[in-house]
Every structure is written in structure tokens, then in C-alpha cells.
């Protein structure tokens, strides 16, 4: 039996209505530096995110099942900006060469670009904000349905709720979040619930497990 080729995920992100964001380029670059440091430290991406156009950037994930964590972090870091997040899964050529936008290419990049095109065209009648293209109808149907529901909920998350979510992600405990934010514990609990924090965490965990299983199935088929 032959060895199954390495499969990667590529994320391509478009910042919607970027011209309306004050000092957009500086703000974008600051956020991308912070995210790159966080995601490289946690070994979620192979190299720092690269700007491919004024309002677009991309990165290569070290494993496809890191996509849910990446999506979650993109949403919370970039709020209140609206993002179209396209995920392509497949093979990559030159995955570890830098910068990624000049040297890397391949199937995963092509699929991410196709997914972004879907988000931008009239085919996106549902108002999706996140789309997967993987070459697997089963994977795409499950992932895109889950994220359609997930992103519909997020449209109702307010700035205060995102602030509470981001603090909770740092402290990991609601009482610590309340102390840091100088809020009553019941306020923190309410903000997390009304901001759909627990649903976000459930989606992230479920999708990670699903992508691990799908990767295992694909590798078995390839050998």
C-alpha cells in the first residue's frame, strides 16, 4: 500500500466593506500579526498570514481539523468587521515556503478560491459567511450546513457580548472573567448565553471531531 499524500486546509478571507473601516490597512495588519503569533505558537498554521489583496488574506493550516478554531478566532478578533471565510481542503505544493501568497499553490488554494467565489456571487442566497470546499460532497454538506446555522446566530452577537467572550477565552473561568471586566457574575453568564458562546464552542468541538474522522476516512481510501 502507498502512503496517502498530506492533506492541508487553506483559509482565504475577504473583509467585507473594508473601505468603511477607519485606517483599515494599519488595523488589519495589527490584527493579523496578533493572530499569526497566536496561531503559530499553538501550531495551527504553518506560517504567518499573508495579505493577497487590500481586503483579502490567506494562510495554510497545519492540519485540516484546525479550521474550526481558526474560524472562531477570526470571528472574535475581527469583530465588528464582517468576514467571508473560505476554507479549501486538499493537497498543497510548497506548503512550508514563505511567504505563502508567493510560493505555495495547489488543490487546497484552488478550492478555497472557489469557496470564496461562492460567497461573493448570487449563488450565496442564504447569506452564508463561511464555506468549505473539500472535494467531498459529504464533508461540504455537513460543514456548510452547520456553519450556515452558526453564522446566522452570530449576526445577533453584540459588542459587549464579544468582549465578554474574548475575556472568557483568556481567563477560562466565569468568576475570573467577572473580576477582570468588573461585572457581576450574572451579567457575565447572561452575556455569554445571549452571545451564543456555548453554541460556538459546541460547533468548534463537533467540527474538529468531524474533520478528524473525515481525514481518517480519506486517508484509508487513498492507501
C-alpha positions in Angstrom: 0.0 0.0 0.0 1.2 3.5 -0.8 1.4 6.4 1.6 -1.5 8.8 1.4 -0.5 12.3 0.4 -0.5 15.1 3.0 -3.8 17.0 3.0 -3.9 20.6 4.2 -6.6 23.3 4.7 -6.2 26.8 3.3 -8.2 29.6 4.6 -8.9 32.6 2.4 -10.6 35.6 4.0 -12.3 38.6 2.5 -13.0 41.6 4.7 -16.4 42.9 3.6 -16.8 46.7 3.1 -13.2 47.3 4.2 -13.3 50.9 2.8 -15.7 51.8 5.6 -13.1 50.8 8.3 -11.0 53.8 9.5 -7.3 53.3 9.0 -8.1 49.9 7.6 -4.6 48.7 6.5 -3.0 49.5 9.8 -5.8 47.9 11.8 -5.8 44.8 9.5 -2.0 44.4 9.8 -2.1 44.7 13.6 -4.8 42.0 13.9 -3.0 39.7 11.5 0.2 40.0 13.4 -1.5 39.1 16.7 -3.4 36.2 15.1 -0.2 34.9 13.4 1.7 34.9 16.7 -1.2 33.1 18.5 -1.8 30.5 15.8 1.9 29.8 15.1 2.5 29.4 18.8 -0.3 26.9 19.0 0.9 25.2 15.8 -2.3 25.8 14.0 -0.8 27.4 10.9 2.5 26.7 9.0 3.5 30.4 8.5 2.1 33.8 9.2 -1.0 35.0 7.4 -0.3 36.8 4.1 -2.3 39.7 2.5 -3.2 38.8 -1.1 -5.2 41.9 -1.8 -6.2 45.0 0.1 -9.1 43.3 1.7 -8.1 39.6 1.4 -5.6 37.4 3.3 -4.8 33.7 3.5 -3.0 31.1 5.4 -2.1 27.4 5.4 -3.3 25.3 8.4 -1.0 22.6 9.7 -4.0 20.2 9.8 -7.5 20.4 8.3 -9.2 19.9 11.7 -7.7 23.2 12.9 -10.2 25.1 10.7 -12.9 25.4 13.4 -10.5 27.0 15.8 -9.2 29.3 13.1 -12.7 30.4 12.1 -13.7 31.0 15.7 -10.6 33.2 16.3 -11.1 35.1 13.1 -14.7 36.0 14.0 -13.8 37.2 17.5 -10.6 39.0 16.6 -12.0 40.9 13.7 -15.4 41.9 15.1 -17.1 44.2 14.2 -15.8 43.7 10.7 -17.7 41.2 8.7 -15.7 38.4 7.1 -16.3 36.0 4.3 -14.2 32.9 5.3 -13.5 30.3 2.6 -11.8 27.0 3.5 -10.3 24.8 0.9 -9.1 21.3 1.7 -6.7 19.3 -0.4 -3.0 19.0 -1.4 -0.6 21.9 -1.4 2.6 22.5 -3.3 5.4 24.3 -1.4 3.3 24.4 1.8 6.3 25.4 4.0 7.7 28.1 1.8 7.3 31.7 2.7 5.6 34.0 2.0 2.6 31.7 1.4 1.0 34.0 -1.1 4.0 33.9 -3.4 5.3 30.3 -3.3 2.5 27.9 -2.2 -0.2 26.7 -4.5 -2.2 23.6 -5.3 -5.6 22.0 -4.8 -6.4 23.5 -1.4 -5.8 27.0 -2.7 -7.9 26.5 -5.7 -10.8 25.1 -3.6 -10.5 28.0 -1.1 -10.8 30.4 -4.0 -13.8 28.6 -5.4 -15.4 28.8 -2.0 -14.8 32.5 -1.7 -16.3 33.0 -5.2 -19.4 31.2 -4.0 -19.6 33.5 -1.0 -19.4 36.6 -3.3 -21.8 35.6 -6.0 -25.5 35.4 -6.3 -25.3 31.7 -5.5 -24.9 32.7 -1.9 -28.7 33.3 -1.5 -28.6 32.0 2.1 -26.3 34.8 3.3 -23.5 32.3 4.3 -20.4 33.8 5.8 -18.3 30.6 5.9 -18.0 28.0 3.1 -15.9 24.8 2.8 -14.8 23.2 -0.5 -13.1 19.9 0.0 -13.9 17.7 -2.9 -16.1 15.6 -0.6 -19.8 16.2 -1.0 -20.5 14.7 2.4 -17.9 16.9 4.2 -19.0 20.1 2.4 -22.7 19.5 3.0 -22.2 18.9 6.7 -19.8 21.7 7.3 -21.6 24.3 5.3 -25.0 23.5 6.9 -23.5 23.7 10.4 -21.8 27.0 9.7 -24.8 28.5 8.0 -26.7 28.0 11.2 -23.7 29.0 13.3 -23.2 32.3 11.4 -26.9 33.1 11.5 -26.7 33.1 15.3 -23.5 35.2 15.3 -25.3 38.1 13.5 -27.0 38.8 16.8 -23.9 38.9 19.0 -23.3 42.4 20.3 -20.0 44.2 21.0 -20.4 43.7 24.8 -21.0 40.0 24.3 -17.9 39.7 22.1 -15.9 41.5 24.8 -17.2 39.0 27.3 -16.4 36.1 25.0 -12.8 37.3 24.4 -12.2 37.8 28.1 -13.6 34.3 28.8 -11.3 32.8 26.3 -8.4 34.3 28.2 -9.5 33.5 31.8 -11.3 30.2 31.1 -13.4 30.8 34.2 -16.6 32.9 34.6 -15.7 34.3 38.0 -12.3 35.4 36.7 -14.0 37.0 33.7 -16.3 38.9 36.0 -13.4 40.2 38.1 -11.4 41.3 35.1 -14.4 43.0 33.5 -15.6 44.4 36.8 -19.0 42.9 36.2 -21.4 40.9 38.3 -21.2 37.1 37.6 -24.8 37.0 36.5 -24.0 39.7 33.8 -21.1 37.6 32.5 -23.2 34.5 32.4 -26.0 36.4 30.6 -23.7 37.9 28.0 -22.1 34.5 27.3 -25.5 32.8 26.8 -27.1 35.6 24.8 -23.9 35.9 22.7 -24.2 32.2 21.8 -20.8 31.4 23.3 -21.7 27.9 24.3 -23.1 27.2 20.8 -19.8 28.5 19.3 -17.8 26.2 21.5 -20.0 23.2 20.6 -19.7 23.9 16.9 -15.9 24.2 17.2 -15.6 20.9 19.1 -18.0 19.0 16.9 -16.5 20.2 13.7 -13.0 19.4 14.9 -14.0 15.8 15.6 -15.9 15.5 12.3 -12.9 16.8 10.3 -10.5 14.4 12.1 -12.8 11.5 11.2 -13.2 12.6 7.6 -9.4 12.9 7.3 -9.0 9.3 8.6 -11.6 8.0 6.1 -10.0 9.9 3.2 -6.5 8.5 4.1 -7.8 5.0 4.2 -9.3 5.3 0.8 -6.1 6.7 -0.6 -3.9 3.9 0.6 
